[in-house]
Amino acid sequence: MKSTKILLLLLLIALAPAKTAAALREVREVHYQMGSYLEFTLWHDEPETAKRLIRDAAREVHRLDEILSNYDPDSALSHLNQHAGAGAMRVPAELFALLSTAREFSEKTGGIFDVTVGPLMELWRKAEEKNRLPSGKHLAQALAAVSYRNLVLYRPDEAELTRGGMSVDLGGIDKGYAVDRVTGIMRAAGVTTALINFGGSSMSAIGAPPGKRGWEIAVQDTDERLRGTIHLRDTALSTSGSMGRGWTIDGKKYGHLIHPISGTPITEARTAVVITRSATRAEALTKPLVLLGKNALPTIETFSDTEAIVLAASGEPAFSRQFRSRSSWKEISKK
């Protein structure tokens, strides 16, 4: 009798309809979050369920922005910045986790990635408004307030900016963090095929579209020329360019990334791509690559399961070790 039940169960499993590629339908939505476009592409056998998941994920990103934004004066991050030099304060779990991760990347990159760069960002914003380069005095004052070492965390939920005038800017890591959170939501809901693309700079792939080996991602250089393609599958990618945004002062263009040790923005045209299992890590590690170019590759290679490429306006791409063998990079000749 027992064997009959087992056989019957196996027969029922065999006869149960499988979720074939033909049954899956593509669902795509774009939402505006964190000052950028967040694109969801899901393949799902129940489109309405997919749409609900997308909207749940978009709401989660909006919730995170209310915590992590340094533009919203009522966000938890803004409250921390306003409290600089006044002792420790409790912060939400999400902010504590991201600050902890950011500090770890600061230590491992020798301070080239540093979220306490806020005073320098403000200095150069004001310089553009006045159309005048910062004075040496003002630059020194801003630099004195920048150091990840003065961001102190006390478990389980307290953070302190130990010097007055400090401020944290999470713009170089928060979108990657949001992508990781969204990816977790999708996986927990049983999604097996999805691409989360946040502004073209941070993305995460789950599985691959039906009949494909991965999600094909185009990579451009700073002149917006197509330089190659990469297939992503169950991994994350971040790309960062030096000259896409930034400041123009007295007719000269300065990139949006500022070297936290020298205090000056990058002026060289350079694009970095990082592929790894975490969108948070990928986004953070593009910054040293853009600032230092191929000289940052040895640092990137200390991270496991992490690959990188640096594209300069002139010259050949620079790859981290084993990039070509591990990735599906397909280079397109420059015209």
JONOR-V280989 format. One record per pair of residues at least 6 apart in sequence whose C-alpha atoms are under 6 Angstrom apart, sorted by sequence separation. I is the first residue (numbers start at 1). GAP is how many residues later the second one is. D is the distance in whole Angstrom. If there is no record, write none. Layout:
i=I gap=GAP d=D
i=I gap=GAP d=D
This chain:
i=31 gap=6 d=6
i=32 gap=6 d=6
i=127 gap=6 d=6
i=153 gap=6 d=5
i=197 gap=6 d=4
i=208 gap=6 d=4
i=220 gap=6 d=4
i=247 gap=6 d=6
i=248 gap=6 d=6
i=258 gap=6 d=5
i=276 gap=6 d=6
i=311 gap=6 d=5
i=31 gap=7 d=5
i=106 gap=7 d=5
i=127 gap=7 d=6
i=152 gap=7 d=6
i=196 gap=7 d=5
i=208 gap=7 d=6
i=219 gap=7 d=6
i=220 gap=7 d=5
i=247 gap=7 d=5
i=258 gap=7 d=4
i=289 gap=7 d=5
i=310 gap=7 d=6
i=30 gap=8 d=6
i=67 gap=8 d=5
i=70 gap=8 d=5
i=106 gap=8 d=5
i=152 gap=8 d=5
i=196 gap=8 d=5
i=219 gap=8 d=6
i=246 gap=8 d=6
i=257 gap=8 d=6
i=274 gap=8 d=5
i=310 gap=8 d=5
i=30 gap=9 d=4
i=66 gap=9 d=5
i=67 gap=9 d=5
i=68 gap=9 d=5
i=151 gap=9 d=6
i=195 gap=9 d=6
i=219 gap=9 d=5
i=246 gap=9 d=5
i=309 gap=9 d=6
i=29 gap=10 d=6
i=151 gap=10 d=5
i=195 gap=10 d=5
i=219 gap=10 d=6
i=246 gap=10 d=4
i=255 gap=10 d=6
i=309 gap=10 d=5
i=29 gap=11 d=5
i=150 gap=11 d=6
i=194 gap=11 d=6
i=218 gap=11 d=5
i=245 gap=11 d=5
i=254 gap=11 d=6
i=255 gap=11 d=5
i=308 gap=11 d=6
i=28 gap=12 d=6
i=150 gap=12 d=5
i=194 gap=12 d=5
i=217 gap=12 d=5
i=243 gap=12 d=5
i=255 gap=12 d=6
i=308 gap=12 d=5
i=28 gap=13 d=4
i=193 gap=13 d=5
i=217 gap=13 d=5
i=242 gap=13 d=5
i=254 gap=13 d=5
i=307 gap=13 d=6
i=27 gap=14 d=6
i=193 gap=14 d=5
i=216 gap=14 d=6
i=272 gap=14 d=6
i=27 gap=15 d=5
i=192 gap=15 d=6
i=193 gap=15 d=6
i=216 gap=15 d=4
i=26 gap=16 d=6
i=215 gap=16 d=5
i=307 gap=16 d=6
i=26 gap=17 d=4
i=214 gap=17 d=5
i=215 gap=17 d=5
i=272 gap=17 d=6
i=25 gap=18 d=5
i=214 gap=18 d=5
i=272 gap=18 d=6
i=24 gap=19 d=6
i=25 gap=19 d=5
i=214 gap=19 d=5
i=24 gap=20 d=5
i=25 gap=20 d=6
i=145 gap=20 d=6
i=270 gap=20 d=6
i=24 gap=21 d=4
i=145 gap=21 d=5
i=23 gap=22 d=6
i=120 gap=22 d=6
i=119 gap=23 d=5
i=297 gap=23 d=6
i=208 gap=25 d=6
i=176 gap=26 d=6
i=207 gap=26 d=5
i=207 gap=27 d=5
i=242 gap=27 d=6
i=205 gap=28 d=5
i=206 gap=28 d=5
i=242 gap=28 d=5
i=117 gap=29 d=6
i=205 gap=29 d=5
i=241 gap=29 d=6
i=276 gap=29 d=6
i=116 gap=30 d=5
i=205 gap=30 d=6
i=241 gap=30 d=4
i=276 gap=30 d=5
i=204 gap=31 d=6
i=240 gap=31 d=6
i=275 gap=31 d=6
i=116 gap=32 d=6
i=204 gap=32 d=4
i=240 gap=32 d=5
i=275 gap=32 d=5
i=203 gap=33 d=6
i=239 gap=33 d=6
i=274 gap=33 d=6
i=114 gap=34 d=6
i=203 gap=34 d=5
i=239 gap=34 d=4
i=274 gap=34 d=4
i=202 gap=35 d=6
i=238 gap=35 d=6
i=273 gap=35 d=5
i=202 gap=36 d=4
i=238 gap=36 d=5
i=273 gap=36 d=5
i=201 gap=37 d=5
i=237 gap=37 d=6
i=272 gap=37 d=6
i=201 gap=38 d=5
i=237 gap=38 d=4
i=272 gap=38 d=5
i=236 gap=39 d=6
i=271 gap=39 d=6
i=236 gap=40 d=5
i=271 gap=40 d=5
i=236 gap=41 d=5
i=270 gap=41 d=6
i=235 gap=42 d=5
i=236 gap=42 d=6
i=270 gap=42 d=5
i=236 gap=43 d=5
i=238 gap=44 d=5
i=269 gap=44 d=6
i=237 gap=45 d=6
i=238 gap=45 d=5
i=240 gap=46 d=6
i=118 gap=49 d=5
i=118 gap=50 d=5
i=221 gap=50 d=6
i=116 gap=51 d=6
i=118 gap=51 d=5
i=116 gap=52 d=4
i=115 gap=53 d=5
i=115 gap=54 d=5
i=115 gap=55 d=6
i=91 gap=66 d=6
i=90 gap=67 d=5
i=91 gap=67 d=6
i=90 gap=68 d=4
i=89 gap=69 d=5
i=89 gap=70 d=6
i=88 gap=71 d=5
i=88 gap=72 d=4
i=87 gap=73 d=6
i=85 gap=76 d=6
i=84 gap=77 d=5
i=85 gap=77 d=5
i=85 gap=78 d=4
i=85 gap=79 d=4
i=84 gap=80 d=5
i=84 gap=82 d=6
i=81 gap=86 d=5
i=231 gap=97 d=6
i=230 gap=98 d=5
i=180 gap=99 d=6
i=230 gap=99 d=5
i=229 gap=100 d=6
i=229 gap=101 d=5
i=228 gap=102 d=5
i=176 gap=103 d=4
i=177 gap=103 d=5
i=228 gap=103 d=4
i=176 gap=104 d=4
i=228 gap=104 d=5
i=227 gap=105 d=5
i=173 gap=107 d=6
i=176 gap=107 d=6
i=173 gap=110 d=6
i=173 gap=111 d=5
i=61 gap=117 d=6
i=131 gap=118 d=5
i=128 gap=119 d=6
i=131 gap=119 d=6
i=128 gap=121 d=5
i=57 gap=125 d=6
i=43 gap=150 d=5
i=42 gap=151 d=6
i=42 gap=152 d=4
i=41 gap=153 d=5
i=41 gap=154 d=5
i=40 gap=156 d=5
i=39 gap=158 d=5
i=38 gap=159 d=6
i=38 gap=160 d=4
i=38 gap=161 d=6
i=37 gap=162 d=5
i=36 gap=163 d=5
i=112 gap=176 d=6
i=21 gap=189 d=6
